[in-house]
Amino acid sequence: MSREQLLDLRSKLADFSKLLAIEPKTAELTKLDARMSEPDFWNDQARAKTVMAQAKSLKAIVDPHRTLTAGVNDALELLQMAQDEGDQDALAEVERESSRLQQIYSSLELKLALSGKYDACDVFLTIHPGAGGTESQDWSEMLFRMYSQYCIRTGWTMEIMEMLPGEGAGLKSCTLSIKGENVYGYLKSEMGTHRLVRISPFDANARRQTSFAAVEITPELDEVGDAVIDEKDLRVDTYRASGAGGQHVNKTDSAVRLTHVPTGLVVACQTERSQVQNKSRAMKMLNAKLQQLKDSERLEELADLKGERGTIGWGYQIRSYVMMPYQLVKDLRTGLETSQVDNVLNGDIQDFIDGYLRWRLGGSKDRRAKDKEDVSV
C-alpha cells in the first residue's frame, strides 16, 4: 500500500469521526464508565443493564475507530522511517501491516455505519398495502413472509402485534415487533415503498400487474423523551382479534387500535389476551412514533429517521421487484440489483441492506447532501 493509500484511509477515518460523532461518543462513554463505577450502580438492576448496553454499543464504535486510526498513523510513521533509511525489510513490514489495516477497515465499514441514535434499538415494522385491493394486499403478505424469513436467517425474534387479513387474499395491515442486535440500524434501509411487477394470479386474463406496499420502521424506545400524549387527542377503537391466539381472541374485543388525531398516526395491537395489555403495548408504539416524528422535525437530516418515505405509489418506491417480463430486484437508491428474485422474496436481502448502509455512509459531503433529497424515479 502506498503512502497515498494510507493517507486516503486516514482521511476516510477522519470523515467517519465527524460523521459518527466519535468525540461526543467518547465523552458519553467516559460518563457511563464513571456511572458504572458508582457503589450503588446495581441498586436499580434494570437501569444498570440499560447503561451497560449503552456503553457496549458506544464501545463497539469508538474502540475500533480509535484502534484503526492509531494503526494507520503508526504505519505512516514507519513508512517514512523505512523510506528515509532505505530499509527494505521495514518497507515490506509496512506493506503487510497496511494490507491488514485495509482488511480491518473493510470489515468495520458496516459497523461504523450502525452508529445512529436509534440503530441499536429494536423496531416495530408495519406494512401497508397501496391502492389496488387484493393485488397490493397479496404483495403485503409476500413482504411479510420476506421479513419473517430474514428474521429467521439473522436470528432475530419476531412477534406479530397486529395483523388484519385481506378480504380475498393477503393483508390489509400488519405490524411486527422485531428484536435483536442493531435491528433498527439494519432495517431502516427498508423504510419506503416497495413495487412489484408480475403476472397477476388473480386475473383470469393473466395480465401484468404493478402493485405497491409501504414499509414503515419505527425504533422501539425505552425512554420516550418529551413526546407526551394527551388522552383527549386519542381515538380508541376495539375490535375482535384475528389470526393465531386460540379461542380467546375470537370471542372478545381484545384488539386495540389507537389514532392520534393531531398527527394522524395509527397503531394497533392484538397480540395480548386482554384489551388493557394491548392498549399498553399500542401506547408504547405510539409514543415511539411520536418521538420519532419530533426528532425528525428537529434534525437537519430528515432522512436519518424517516427514510425515503412518501406516497404509496409511483415516484416514491425504494426498490422494485420484477417477476415478468424478466427477473430483477433493483434498489433504486443504491443501484444494487440481482436476478435472484425468489431468493430475495425468501429473505435473502442482506446484500441490499449492506449496500444501503455503505451508500448512506458514503464518506463525502456530496453523499450527505444527497441524502437530504427525496428519492424519486
C-alpha positions in Angstrom: 0.0 0.0 0.0 1.5 3.4 -1.0 1.7 6.5 1.2 -1.2 8.0 -0.8 -3.4 5.0 0.0 -2.6 5.2 3.7 -3.4 8.9 3.7 -6.6 8.1 1.9 -7.5 5.6 4.6 -6.7 8.1 7.3 -8.8 10.7 5.5 -11.8 8.3 5.5 -11.4 7.6 9.2 -11.3 11.4 9.8 -14.5 11.7 7.8 -16.1 8.9 9.8 -15.0 10.6 13.1 -17.1 13.6 12.2 -20.0 11.6 10.6 -20.2 9.2 13.6 -19.6 11.9 16.2 -16.7 9.9 17.7 -15.6 12.7 20.2 -19.1 13.1 21.7 -19.5 9.4 21.9 -16.1 9.1 23.6 -17.2 11.7 26.2 -20.5 9.9 26.7 -18.7 6.6 27.2 -16.5 8.3 29.8 -19.6 9.4 31.7 -21.1 5.9 31.5 -17.9 4.3 32.8 -18.0 6.7 35.7 -21.6 5.8 36.4 -20.9 2.1 36.3 -18.1 2.6 38.9 -20.5 4.1 41.4 -21.2 1.9 44.5 -24.9 2.0 44.2 -24.9 1.2 40.4 -26.6 -2.2 40.8 -29.3 -1.0 43.1 -31.5 -0.5 40.1 -30.7 -3.5 38.0 -33.0 -2.6 35.1 -31.4 0.8 34.8 -27.9 -0.7 35.2 -28.5 -3.2 32.3 -29.6 -0.3 30.1 -26.5 1.7 31.0 -24.2 -1.3 30.3 -26.0 -1.9 26.9 -25.4 1.8 26.0 -21.7 1.6 26.9 -21.3 -1.6 24.9 -23.0 0.0 21.9 -20.7 3.0 22.2 -17.5 0.9 22.6 -18.4 -1.1 19.5 -18.0 2.2 17.5 -15.4 4.1 19.5 -12.8 1.4 20.2 -12.4 0.0 16.7 -12.2 3.5 15.2 -9.6 4.6 17.7 -7.5 1.5 17.2 -7.6 1.6 13.5 -6.7 5.3 13.4 -3.7 4.7 15.6 -2.7 1.8 13.4 -2.8 4.0 10.3 -0.8 6.7 11.9 1.8 4.2 13.1 2.1 2.7 9.6 2.7 6.2 8.1 5.5 6.9 10.6 7.1 3.5 10.0 6.8 4.1 6.2 8.5 7.4 6.5 11.4 6.0 8.6 11.8 3.0 6.2 11.9 5.2 3.2 14.4 7.6 4.8 16.7 4.7 5.8 16.1 2.6 2.6 15.2 -0.3 4.9 13.6 -2.9 2.5 12.6 -5.3 5.4 10.8 -2.4 7.1 9.1 -1.4 3.9 7.8 -5.0 3.4 6.6 -5.0 7.0 4.7 -1.7 6.3 3.1 -3.3 3.2 1.9 -6.3 5.2 0.6 -4.0 8.0 -1.1 -1.7 5.6 -2.9 -4.6 3.9 -4.1 -5.8 7.3 -5.4 -2.3 8.2 -7.3 -2.2 4.9 -8.9 -5.5 5.6 -9.9 -4.3 9.1 -11.3 -1.2 7.7 -13.4 -3.1 5.2 -14.8 -5.3 7.8 -15.6 -2.4 10.1 -17.2 -0.2 7.5 -20.7 -1.5 8.0 -20.2 -1.5 11.8 -19.2 2.2 11.6 -22.4 2.8 9.7 -24.5 1.5 12.6 -23.9 4.5 14.8 -27.2 6.4 14.6 -29.1 7.5 17.7 -31.6 4.6 17.4 -29.5 2.0 15.5 -29.2 -0.3 18.5 -33.0 -0.3 19.1 -35.5 -3.0 18.4 -38.2 -2.0 16.0 -41.9 -2.0 15.1 -42.2 -2.9 11.4 -45.5 -2.0 9.7 -46.6 -3.0 6.2 -49.4 -1.0 4.5 -50.7 -2.1 1.0 -51.2 0.6 -1.6 -54.2 1.1 -3.8 -55.2 -1.9 -5.8 -57.2 -4.1 -3.4 -56.3 -7.8 -3.5 -53.2 -7.3 -5.6 -51.4 -4.9 -3.2 -52.7 -6.9 -0.2 -51.2 -10.1 -1.6 -47.9 -8.1 -2.1 -48.0 -7.0 1.5 -48.3 -10.7 2.6 -45.3 -11.5 0.4 -43.3 -8.8 2.1 -44.4 -10.1 5.5 -43.0 -13.5 4.5 -39.8 -12.0 3.2 -39.1 -10.2 6.5 -40.2 -13.2 8.5 -37.6 -15.3 6.7 -34.9 -12.6 7.1 -35.5 -12.6 10.8 -35.0 -16.4 10.9 -31.8 -16.0 8.9 -30.4 -13.4 11.3 -31.5 -15.0 14.5 -33.8 -12.1 15.4 -37.1 -12.7 17.2 -40.3 -11.6 15.6 -43.8 -11.2 17.2 -47.0 -10.2 15.3 -48.5 -7.3 17.2 -51.4 -6.8 14.8 -52.5 -8.4 11.5 -55.6 -7.8 9.5 -56.2 -10.3 6.7 -57.4 -9.1 3.3 -61.0 -10.0 2.2 -59.8 -12.2 -0.7 -56.2 -12.7 0.0 -53.2 -11.1 1.6 -53.0 -8.5 4.3 -54.8 -5.2 4.9 -52.2 -4.3 7.6 -49.5 -5.9 9.6 -47.3 -4.7 12.5 -44.4 -6.7 13.8 -42.2 -6.4 16.8 -38.6 -7.4 15.9 -35.9 -7.8 18.5 -32.2 -8.4 18.1 -28.8 -6.7 17.7 -28.9 -3.4 15.8 -32.3 -4.2 14.4 -33.2 -0.5 13.6 -29.7 0.1 12.2 -30.2 -2.6 9.6 -33.9 -2.4 8.9 -34.0 1.4 8.4 -32.9 0.5 4.9 -36.4 -1.0 4.3 -38.4 2.2 5.1 -40.3 3.2 2.0 -42.4 2.0 -0.9 -41.8 -1.4 -2.5 -43.0 -2.1 -6.0 -43.9 -5.5 -7.5 -44.4 -6.2 -11.2 -45.8 -9.7 -12.1 -48.4 -11.6 -13.9 -51.4 -11.3 -11.7 -52.6 -14.6 -10.1 -56.0 -13.0 -9.6 -56.5 -12.0 -13.2 -58.2 -14.7 -15.4 -56.6 -13.0 -18.5 -53.1 -13.3 -16.9 -52.3 -9.6 -17.4 -49.2 -7.9 -15.9 -49.9 -6.0 -12.7 -48.0 -3.4 -10.8 -48.5 -3.4 -7.0 -47.2 -1.2 -4.2 -46.8 -1.6 -0.5 -45.2 0.7 2.1 -42.9 -0.5 4.9 -42.5 1.7 8.0 -39.8 1.2 10.5 -40.1 2.7 14.0 -37.4 2.2 16.7 -38.8 0.8 19.9 -37.7 3.3 22.6 -37.3 2.6 26.3 -37.5 6.3 27.0 -39.9 8.5 25.0 -38.3 11.8 25.7 -40.7 14.8 25.6 -43.3 13.1 23.4 -46.3 13.4 25.7 -49.7 12.0 24.7 -52.9 13.7 25.8 -55.7 11.2 26.1 -58.0 13.8 24.6 -56.0 13.6 21.4 -56.6 9.8 21.1 -59.4 7.9 19.4 -59.5 4.3 20.8 -61.2 1.6 18.8 -61.5 -2.0 19.9 -62.3 -5.0 17.8 -62.1 -8.7 17.7 -58.6 -10.0 17.1 -57.9 -12.4 14.2 -55.3 -15.0 13.4 -53.4 -17.1 15.8 -54.1 -16.9 19.5 -56.6 -19.6 20.4 -60.3 -19.3 21.0 -60.0 -16.3 23.3 -59.0 -13.8 20.6 -62.1 -14.7 18.5 -64.6 -14.2 21.4 -63.6 -10.9 22.9 -62.9 -7.4 21.5 -59.4 -7.5 22.9 -57.6 -5.9 20.0 -57.0 -2.1 20.3 -56.4 0.5 17.6 -55.2 4.0 18.6 -55.4 7.0 16.4 -53.5 10.2 17.4 -55.8 12.8 15.9 -53.4 15.7 15.7 -50.8 13.8 13.6 -53.0 11.1 12.1 -50.7 8.3 13.4 -52.4 5.0 13.8 -51.1 2.0 15.8 -52.8 -1.3 16.7 -52.1 -4.3 18.9 -53.9 -7.7 19.2 -51.1 -9.9 20.5 -52.1 -9.8 24.2 -55.0 -11.6 25.8 -56.6 -8.5 27.4 -57.7 -5.2 26.0 -55.7 -3.4 28.7 -52.5 -5.1 27.8 -53.0 -4.5 24.1 -53.6 -0.8 24.8 -50.5 -0.6 26.9 -48.3 -2.0 24.1 -50.1 0.2 21.5 -49.4 3.2 23.6 -45.7 2.3 23.7 -45.6 2.1 20.0 -47.4 5.4 19.5 -45.0 7.1 21.9 -42.1 5.8 19.9 -43.7 7.0 16.6 -44.4 10.5 18.1 -40.8 10.7 19.4 -39.5 9.7 16.0 -41.7 12.4 14.4 -40.5 15.0 16.9 -36.8 14.1 16.3 -37.3 14.2 12.5 -38.8 17.7 12.8 -35.7 18.9 14.8 -33.0 17.2 12.8 -31.4 18.8 9.8 -31.1 15.4 8.0 -34.7 14.3 8.0 -33.9 11.1 6.1 -31.9 9.7 9.0 -35.1 8.8 10.8 -37.9 8.8 8.2 -36.1 7.1 5.4 -37.3 7.6 1.9 -41.0 7.8 2.9 -43.8 9.2 0.6 -47.0 8.3 -1.1 -47.5 4.6 -1.7 -47.2 4.6 -5.4 -45.2 5.8 -8.5 -42.3 8.1 -7.8 -41.6 7.1 -4.2 -40.5 3.5 -4.4 -37.2 2.5 -2.9 -37.0 -0.9 -4.5 -38.6 -2.7 -7.5 -39.2 -6.5 -7.7 -39.9 -7.5 -11.3 -41.0 -11.1 -11.9 -42.3 -10.5 -15.5 -41.2 -10.0 -18.3 -37.8 -10.5 -16.7 -36.4 -11.4 -13.3 -34.9 -8.4 -11.4 -34.8 -6.9 -8.0 -33.3 -3.4 -8.0 -32.7 -0.9 -5.2 -33.4 2.5 -6.7 -31.2 4.4 -4.3 -28.0 2.4 -4.5 -28.4 0.8 -7.9 -27.7 -2.6 -6.5 -29.6 -5.3 -8.4 -30.0 -9.1 -8.7 -31.9 -11.5 -10.9 -32.5 -13.9 -8.0 -36.0 -12.7 -7.2 -37.1 -15.9 -5.5 -34.1 -15.8 -3.1 -34.8 -12.2 -2.2 -38.5 -12.9 -1.5 -37.4 -15.8 0.7 -35.5 -13.4 2.9 -32.1 -13.1 1.2 -31.9 -9.2 1.5 -28.7 -8.8 3.4 -26.8 -7.5 0.3 -29.4 -4.8 -0.2 -29.2 -3.8 3.4 -25.4 -3.7 3.4 -25.4 -1.8 0.1 -27.7 0.8 1.6 -25.5 1.3 4.7 -22.5 1.8 2.5 -24.4 4.2 0.3 -25.5 6.2 3.3 -22.1 6.2 4.9 -20.6 7.5 1.6 -17.8 9.4 3.2 -18.2 12.6 1.1 -20.1 15.8 1.5 -21.9 15.1 -1.7 -23.3 11.9 -0.4 -24.5 13.5 2.8 -26.1 16.3 0.8 -27.9 13.9 -1.5 -29.4 12.1 1.5 -31.5 15.2 2.2 -33.2 15.0 -1.2 -36.4 13.0 -1.8 -35.8 9.7 -3.7 -37.8 9.6 -6.9 -37.8 7.7 -10.1 
